[in-house]
Amino acid sequence: MSPRIPTKALLLFSSLCVAVSAAAAQRSPPPVTISGTELHSLPSKIVDDEFTVQVALPSSYGSGEKSYPVVYALDADLSFASLAGSVRMAAFAQEMPEVILVSQGYANPAVQRVMTSRSRDYTPIESAPPAAAGVSEESPPPTGGAPAFLRVLREEVIPFVEKTYRTTEQRVFAGHSYGGLFGLYALFHAPQTFDAYLLGSPSIWFGDEVSFDYEATYAEDKDDLAARVFFGVGFLEEVPGLPPSDRFLMVTNTRKMYQRLKQRNYPSLELELVLFDEETHMSVVPPLMGRGLRWLLRSEQTAAPTESGDD
């Protein structure tokens, strides 16, 4: 016969279990969530991959039937949270209108997987990128998927968003680095996809600077380009010894693209270029997004004097 365990011992053991469980719960608090946001899964029929669509709704969205402009931003897995906070704060301060923020990401958010996928989707041609941190020279990431990804946005993401949410016809694109490179590809191949383009530190160096070829080809048989385009780049992005280093010519090429477009004298094109002092390739993202979206979404109510573009 098994020995009988005293009732007091059982109560003490139970109390200890409850205390341990409570302590474990305190050590594992719930994750932070962003209010007013939604996450959608979007398997693509164009690209053999599953994308995510992360959406931040304006604070007034649930209190009426108003429709809103949409900002389509790339790199949701890297910057959705900061950009959602930025646009909401700017709208609260009446520095820009309320918008629906839509940001594209990937079903697998692991950093290395994201970097590989964005290399595939945001670059316009197949071209081996130079060696960089996290990039293996033996097995470089795939490139050249921008034509297919542009179809993903035009035929899958945008129709889904406009069917699901109350949107106006105003669409703004926002991309940084490879995202800015993709924005240039869209601007010269299907400019009507968006009304405005925020092109932050665009990787114009990619593919032997093929973006300049796209610009020249567009200008050969087009006499107008109906868009607002904001270029932003950190002044320190071309300083020797700082990533991505001077060999990528981030500042030089951004200025050069701005000047080329300005010299075309397209009657419907509005341009702005801002160099951000003391900012690097990564630190420039928050200020360029904030300033760029304010400029692109300005109206008679929200407009404010801005510096002219760098000539």
Summary of the structure (lengths in Angstrom):
residues: 311
radius of gyration: 23.8
end to end distance: 94.7
largest distance: 98.3
contacts: 965
relative contact order: 0.12
helix: 44%
strand: 19%
